[in-house]
């Protein structure tokens, strides 16, 4: 399925549109299955989305908070109280401010010294929640994603081992340029989602975004190209600065 590309004024406009998408995906999932399973992302643009969903009364009232199951696309090798933790950011901006219970949130144990253990444990928890059979992949109702200025997404960085993690749902990934371990969903696991929603802001992303959307398919260089749902929707929300080099998009 071809991606839908929307060019919006700024991060605030992206957050508003993303909130509508979040609410719509939740309504559809709850109507069809009684549960809304969402994988959250880190970063400044998702942060604006979470704040909006928690603080805007009109939006907040449309989210079926009691029927949501929260997961994370990736996590840094830090504990849940660390400033760099994706879990901490989501908790401070949204989860602690809405009626979501602790047992509705499945986080990645980034505090483990052994990131392989953290990846295996998170994979097991996903397998259990989704009642997966061997080799089945989870179908998130909505997976949120960002993109770095070199084309990475989740913690899938150019030239790293996680790009070839066949058969896994979650892996650890050594990112040499950051001198850091990450724990991330694999591309096949992400691509099983019913919808992938990218949020991209900033002029520093413009060249990579053009490469991802309009260049040749070379995901070793631009891993964001890997996130194409096999049977679902792909929506890119980008601001005018990030989308300045694109020849398509509305």
PLY file of the C-alpha trace (Angstrom):
ply
format ascii 1.0
element vertex 250
property float x
property float y
property float z
element edge 249
property int vertex1
property int vertex2
end_header
0.00 0.00 0.00
1.29 3.46 -0.94
2.09 5.75 1.98
-0.10 8.75 2.66
2.06 11.85 3.10
0.63 14.93 4.81
2.66 18.14 5.05
1.51 20.28 7.96
2.59 23.66 9.31
4.51 22.59 12.41
4.83 20.14 15.29
1.68 21.45 16.92
-0.37 20.79 13.78
1.17 17.31 13.54
0.21 16.57 17.15
-3.41 17.62 16.48
-3.68 15.46 13.38
-1.94 12.54 15.13
-4.40 12.83 18.02
-7.30 12.44 15.60
-5.60 9.39 14.10
-4.98 7.94 17.59
-8.64 8.37 18.55
-9.89 6.90 15.27
-7.58 3.87 15.54
-8.72 3.34 19.14
-12.40 3.51 18.22
-11.97 1.01 15.38
-9.96 -1.43 17.50
-12.37 -1.31 20.45
-15.35 -1.77 18.15
-13.75 -4.77 16.43
-11.97 -6.45 19.33
-12.67 -4.62 22.58
-9.02 -3.58 23.06
-6.75 -0.90 21.59
-3.09 -1.89 21.43
-0.69 0.95 20.73
3.11 1.08 20.56
4.40 4.47 21.69
7.49 6.29 20.44
10.03 8.57 22.09
10.98 12.01 20.84
9.74 15.60 20.97
6.93 15.28 18.42
5.25 12.28 20.11
5.71 14.14 23.40
3.50 16.93 22.05
0.90 14.34 21.02
0.85 12.72 24.48
0.48 16.10 26.21
-2.40 17.00 23.92
-4.26 13.72 24.50
-3.90 14.11 28.26
-4.67 17.82 28.58
-7.24 18.68 25.89
-10.66 17.81 27.40
-12.34 17.24 24.02
-9.65 14.82 22.86
-9.11 13.14 26.21
-12.81 12.27 26.51
-12.73 10.41 23.18
-9.97 7.97 24.17
-11.18 4.66 25.67
-8.53 4.72 28.39
-9.91 1.65 30.19
-9.53 -0.44 27.01
-6.03 0.62 25.98
-2.93 -1.59 26.14
0.29 0.40 25.93
3.59 -0.90 24.54
6.79 0.78 23.33
8.54 0.58 19.99
11.98 0.89 21.53
13.88 1.92 24.64
17.27 3.20 25.63
19.59 1.25 27.95
18.45 3.22 31.00
16.09 2.77 33.93
12.47 3.99 34.00
13.32 7.13 35.99
16.23 8.21 33.76
15.73 11.45 31.79
16.42 9.60 28.50
13.79 6.89 29.12
10.97 6.72 26.58
8.80 5.17 29.30
9.48 8.09 31.64
8.61 10.63 28.96
5.32 8.90 28.09
4.48 8.53 31.78
5.16 12.16 32.66
3.33 13.61 29.67
0.36 11.23 29.41
0.16 7.94 31.30
0.28 9.45 34.80
-2.39 12.01 33.88
-5.06 9.70 32.42
-7.06 6.78 33.86
-4.65 4.04 32.75
-3.68 1.38 35.29
-0.17 0.01 35.66
-1.23 -3.41 34.34
-2.27 -1.78 31.05
1.31 -0.73 30.34
4.07 -3.09 29.19
7.44 -1.40 29.31
10.89 -2.48 28.19
13.24 -3.14 31.12
16.00 -0.82 29.95
17.60 -0.91 33.39
18.80 -4.51 32.93
22.55 -4.71 32.56
22.02 -7.41 29.93
20.04 -5.87 27.08
19.54 -9.31 25.51
17.63 -10.32 28.65
15.52 -7.15 28.37
14.77 -7.90 24.70
13.85 -11.54 25.38
11.61 -10.62 28.30
9.78 -7.95 26.32
9.35 -10.37 23.43
7.87 -12.94 25.81
5.46 -10.37 27.24
4.28 -9.38 23.77
3.88 -13.05 22.81
1.76 -13.59 25.92
-0.41 -10.47 25.50
-1.12 -11.17 21.84
-1.41 -14.94 22.40
1.03 -15.56 19.56
1.89 -18.97 18.17
5.49 -19.70 17.14
6.63 -17.40 14.31
3.51 -15.22 14.55
3.95 -11.46 14.82
1.94 -9.04 16.96
-0.60 -6.83 15.20
-0.52 -3.48 16.95
-3.55 -1.36 16.14
-1.29 1.68 15.94
2.48 1.99 15.98
3.96 5.46 16.38
7.34 6.20 14.84
9.78 9.03 14.34
12.79 9.37 12.07
16.33 10.57 12.73
18.24 12.87 10.41
20.16 9.87 9.08
16.99 7.87 8.39
16.81 5.65 11.49
13.48 4.74 13.06
12.67 2.97 16.33
16.21 1.90 17.30
16.90 0.54 13.82
20.02 2.45 12.80
21.87 2.31 9.46
24.19 -0.66 9.15
23.26 -2.27 12.49
22.52 -5.92 13.20
18.89 -5.34 14.11
18.12 -4.73 10.43
18.59 -8.48 9.89
16.86 -9.89 12.96
14.76 -12.46 11.11
12.38 -14.44 13.29
12.54 -12.06 16.25
9.98 -9.60 17.58
12.37 -7.69 19.83
16.17 -7.45 19.74
18.98 -5.57 21.39
20.94 -3.36 19.05
24.43 -1.95 19.48
24.60 1.53 17.94
28.26 2.35 17.46
27.84 6.04 16.66
26.04 6.51 19.99
28.28 4.05 21.85
25.09 2.63 23.31
22.84 -0.40 23.41
19.17 -0.08 22.52
16.22 -2.47 22.72
13.87 -2.31 19.74
11.00 -3.94 17.92
12.21 -5.50 14.69
11.02 -4.22 11.34
8.88 -7.34 10.64
7.16 -6.91 14.03
6.46 -3.25 13.32
5.23 -3.99 9.81
2.55 -6.34 11.12
0.75 -3.30 12.60
-2.66 -2.23 11.32
-1.28 1.31 11.05
2.14 2.93 11.26
2.11 6.65 11.94
5.34 8.59 11.33
5.76 12.07 12.83
8.73 14.04 11.48
9.72 17.65 12.14
12.70 19.84 11.38
14.78 21.01 8.42
17.61 18.66 9.45
15.38 15.73 8.44
14.53 17.03 4.95
17.25 15.26 2.95
16.84 11.90 4.69
13.05 12.12 4.35
13.36 12.70 0.61
15.68 9.69 0.43
13.27 7.48 2.39
10.16 8.45 0.43
11.48 9.23 -3.04
14.90 7.61 -3.32
15.83 4.03 -4.22
14.94 1.29 -1.74
18.16 0.91 0.27
17.09 0.28 3.88
20.65 -0.51 4.96
21.24 3.21 4.55
17.74 4.43 5.45
16.08 1.96 7.84
12.84 3.99 7.93
12.18 2.47 4.50
11.67 -0.89 6.24
8.50 0.26 7.99
5.89 -0.53 5.38
2.84 -2.39 6.76
2.15 -5.64 4.95
-1.59 -5.28 5.46
-2.28 -1.86 6.88
-2.04 1.90 6.63
1.14 3.99 6.46
0.75 7.68 7.26
3.56 10.24 7.29
2.84 13.53 9.08
5.69 15.95 8.38
6.12 19.65 8.95
6.93 22.08 6.15
10.61 22.20 7.12
11.05 18.40 7.02
8.97 18.12 3.86
10.64 21.00 2.02
12.46 18.77 -0.48
9.60 16.40 -1.26
8.03 16.46 -4.70
4.84 14.79 -3.42
2.64 15.16 -0.41
-0.47 17.18 0.43
0 1
1 2
2 3
3 4
4 5
5 6
6 7
7 8
8 9
9 10
10 11
11 12
12 13
13 14
14 15
15 16
16 17
17 18
18 19
19 20
20 21
21 22
22 23
23 24
24 25
25 26
26 27
27 28
28 29
29 30
30 31
31 32
32 33
33 34
34 35
35 36
36 37
37 38
38 39
39 40
40 41
41 42
42 43
43 44
44 45
45 46
46 47
47 48
48 49
49 50
50 51
51 52
52 53
53 54
54 55
55 56
56 57
57 58
58 59
59 60
60 61
61 62
62 63
63 64
64 65
65 66
66 67
67 68
68 69
69 70
70 71
71 72
72 73
73 74
74 75
75 76
76 77
77 78
78 79
79 80
80 81
81 82
82 83
83 84
84 85
85 86
86 87
87 88
88 89
89 90
90 91
91 92
92 93
93 94
94 95
95 96
96 97
97 98
98 99
99 100
100 101
101 102
102 103
103 104
104 105
105 106
106 107
107 108
108 109
109 110
110 111
111 112
112 113
113 114
114 115
115 116
116 117
117 118
118 119
119 120
120 121
121 122
122 123
123 124
124 125
125 126
126 127
127 128
128 129
129 130
130 131
131 132
132 133
133 134
134 135
135 136
136 137
137 138
138 139
139 140
140 141
141 142
142 143
143 144
144 145
145 146
146 147
147 148
148 149
149 150
150 151
151 152
152 153
153 154
154 155
155 156
156 157
157 158
158 159
159 160
160 161
161 162
162 163
163 164
164 165
165 166
166 167
167 168
168 169
169 170
170 171
171 172
172 173
173 174
174 175
175 176
176 177
177 178
178 179
179 180
180 181
181 182
182 183
183 184
184 185
185 186
186 187
187 188
188 189
189 190
190 191
191 192
192 193
193 194
194 195
195 196
196 197
197 198
198 199
199 200
200 201
201 202
202 203
203 204
204 205
205 206
206 207
207 208
208 209
209 210
210 211
211 212
212 213
213 214
214 215
215 216
216 217
217 218
218 219
219 220
220 221
221 222
222 223
223 224
224 225
225 226
226 227
227 228
228 229
229 230
230 231
231 232
232 233
233 234
234 235
235 236
236 237
237 238
238 239
239 240
240 241
241 242
242 243
243 244
244 245
245 246
246 247
247 248
248 249
